[in-house]
Amino acid sequence: MAEEEGPTVELRQRKKLKSSENKESVKEEKISDTPIPERAPKHVLFQRFAKIFIGCLAAVTSGMMYALYLSAYHERKFWFSNRQELEREITFQGDSAIYYSYYKDMLKAPSFERGVYELTHNNKTVSLKTINAVQQMSLYPELIASVLYQATGSNEIIEPVYFYIGIVFGLQGIYVTALFVTSWLMSGTWLAGMLTVAWFIINRVDTTRIEYSIPLRENWALPYFACQIAALTGYLKSNLNTYGERFCYLLMSASTYTFMMMWEYSHYLLFLQAISLFLLDSFSLEQSDKVHEVYKIYIFSLFLGYLLQFENSALLVSPLLSLVVALILAKCLQLNVKKGTCIAKIMKVINFYLVCTLTVTLNIIMKMFVPHKENAHMLKFLEVKFGLNMTKNFTMNWLLCQESLQAPSQDFFLRLTQSSLLPFYILVLIICFLSMMQVIFRRIKGKSLKETITLEDGQIGGRPEIIYHVIHTILLGSLAMVIEGLKYLWTPYVCMLAAFGVCSPELWVTLFKWLRLRTVHPVLLALILSMAVPTIIGLSLWKEFFPRLMTELMELQEFYDPDTVELMTWIKRQAPVAAVFAGSPQLMGAIKLCTGWMVTSLPLYNDDDLLKRNENIYQIYSKRSAEDIYKILTSYKANYLIVEDAICNEVGTMRGCRVKDLLDIANGHVVCEEGDKLTYSKYGRFCHEVKINYSPYVNYFTRVYWNRSYFVYKINTVISFQS
């Protein structure tokens, strides 16, 4: 009997232990009950390692080859190495010239601290105006480039301009590598990454502006955003291990903050991403905790960016901050309701409404209490763009006439179709979107779904990273259909998503499940097509477009602009050091870079005062009197006026979009619509009249230099106002 009692007592003690410890013991039992996975055979581990190694090698090689291609193409296009420094600098046009000029200023400064101080208290660029150039123009890339140039001792090896453009080309290589990795993570094969890179390079006219304006903020910032998207894609994957999750989280944190520091408009792009994640959180319950971790990254990046960007109020009133705070508050107020019940569905709807309401309310409150002038002209522009308001304002109409701010042309879609990118993108997007909606409706009906989706299930829309990318690409695509300049954000996404789809067996299985294919096993056919289709696409792209790329590299082009070179040379030799020049903003940027002389305006459109200056200086191409123009120029302490023949005699590509036409509309010198009042001008167009050299124009302005493109006039200091 004693022997029989032993096990019984032990059994009772175990039951008692289980009832007392509850959750901890349950967790321990789950861990103990979970079968320990058998270690994979050596040949399987070797195959995995070989696959990862080859993929990483292909990704890095693709990035390096693209960077080298850009460098070679830039050299052949401008014959860069055979140019003098002045001719090289003229290749930087418009706002690109301003950015590079401050990089030069940093290298000339006696110390880094002194250089930063001069940029943050800059009164040597725009007359009668002291600006914080670092904050206003987001000059952090130039600060970093100047530090690296001097710290690495590159000043003894390479010229500053080559170091600067080399960094930007290197970042473009990282951009391509990040797109490669993202497509690889989504499809499971590095073949998708290769196809992404091929489409990106072939369609580079629509994927990047690096060929036209190297120092643009987006060329510095978008590579970091691509890295952030790659890290976010890996972070959202359901089958990611702990170490991979931590790595993705750290990479995402670093790239999000860097992206925010590099580009003043970055928080708007992150706002679209936050909306995508919010919708993902609403549709995919499994990734809720991960999504809220990303929200914390946004908060941290905004807070740190606010401090390091000289207390930039634009970040406080940004819609991103309002949305993230609203999401966190809604999460705190959310009740723990059993999933799948009717109450849970009602709570989801209430939560969605609460987030939208809180976001708008918080943004209004922040704008009431935080003083800001950030991008007020953008709201006015959007009102006019969508027909909510009408205006004769020169600046608004000039912005509307810019090609990058208009709807995309048919040529854009034709180019994407010719490279086979657009048809495959539409196919992939439709399949993923329909599969996503199918999964969402199943969740709404309360049907239980598998925790891990296998290839045989054919539910590609159930993966959280796919849901996020589908929503994000739809949002970006919607904006790109309205404003062509945003295609540079959307088209790289199109390359990545299309390549992922055609290389993903899961997408083909999803399609075959819908078609109820029975003659051939869907999985087998999907595996065959996921290899065959991208191979056929790759071979056709190679045959058609590779010879064109090689021809571009072989052709030696020549950048020839002797008139601008002569103008800059005359300014450096003849104009006084304290002289202030007035003219079109684009030309003023070149003068600031090539000569260092002070100007009256800059080609920047994020400052109301500079926009007003640009409009006033452009009056030299209107039908205004010599006295009016003289008063405008002397109010900005200008000493020299430069009239450009290209603007004065502009033929124009779009009706009513020439500078002189827009000025006539703003000044009422031409009837724009029925019912408009016409203010007849008794003066001829100033840029024409001043060239004739008769009174009263010669009383105010004295021509001191001219060539085929430019006429330079000295603004007289002593004037007789008798006509």
Sequence and secondary structure as in RCSB ss.txt:
>XXXX:A:sequence
MAEEEGPTVELRQRKKLKSSENKESVKEEKISDTPIPERAPKHVLFQRFAKIFIGCLAAVTSGMMYALYLSAYHE
RKFWFSNRQELEREITFQGDSAIYYSYYKDMLKAPSFERGVYELTHNNKTVSLKTINAVQQMSLYPELIASVLYQ
ATGSNEIIEPVYFYIGIVFGLQGIYVTALFVTSWLMSGTWLAGMLTVAWFIINRVDTTRIEYSIPLRENWALPYF
ACQIAALTGYLKSNLNTYGERFCYLLMSASTYTFMMMWEYSHYLLFLQAISLFLLDSFSLEQSDKVHEVYKIYIF
SLFLGYLLQFENSALLVSPLLSLVVALILAKCLQLNVKKGTCIAKIMKVINFYLVCTLTVTLNIIMKMFVPHKEN
AHMLKFLEVKFGLNMTKNFTMNWLLCQESLQAPSQDFFLRLTQSSLLPFYILVLIICFLSMMQVIFRRIKGKSLK
ETITLEDGQIGGRPEIIYHVIHTILLGSLAMVIEGLKYLWTPYVCMLAAFGVCSPELWVTLFKWLRLRTVHPVLL
ALILSMAVPTIIGLSLWKEFFPRLMTELMELQEFYDPDTVELMTWIKRQAPVAAVFAGSPQLMGAIKLCTGWMVT
SLPLYNDDDLLKRNENIYQIYSKRSAEDIYKILTSYKANYLIVEDAICNEVGTMRGCRVKDLLDIANGHVVCEEG
DKLTYSKYGRFCHEVKINYSPYVNYFTRVYWNRSYFVYKINTVISFQS
>XXXX:A:secstr
 HHHHHHHHHHHHHHHHHHHHTHHHHHHHHHHHS       HHHHHHHHHHHHHHHHHHHHHHHHHHHHHHHHHH
HHHTGGGS HHHHHHTS THHHHHHHHHHHHHHSSSHHHHHHHHHTB SSBTT  B HHHHHT HHHHHHHHHHH
HTTGGGTS HHHHHHHHHHHHHHHHHHHHHHHHHHHHS HHHHHHHHHHHHHTHHHH  TTT TT HHHHHHHHH
HHHHHHHHHHH TT  HHHHHHHHHHHHHHHHHHHHH TTHHHHHHHHHHHHHHHHHH GGGHHHHHHHHHHHHH
HHHHHHHHTTS HHHHSSHHHHHHHHHHHHHHH     TTSHHHHHHHHHHHHHHHHHHHHHHHHHHHHS   TT
HHHHHHHHHHTTS     HHHHHHHHSGGGS   HHHHHHHHHTTHHHHHHHHHHHHHHHHHHHHHHHHTT    
SS  GGG  GGGSHHHHHHHHHHHHHHHHHTT GGGHHHHHHHHHHHHHHHHH HHHHHHHHHHHT  SS HHHH
HHHHHHHHHHHHHHHHHHHHHHHHHHHHH       HHHHHHHHHHHHHS TT EEES HHHHHHHHHHT  EES
  S  S HHHHHHHHHHGGGGSS  HHHHHHHHHHTT  EEEEEHHHHT   SSTT SHHHHHHHHHTSS  STT
      SS  HHHHHHH  TTHHHHEEEEEE SSEEEEEE SS     
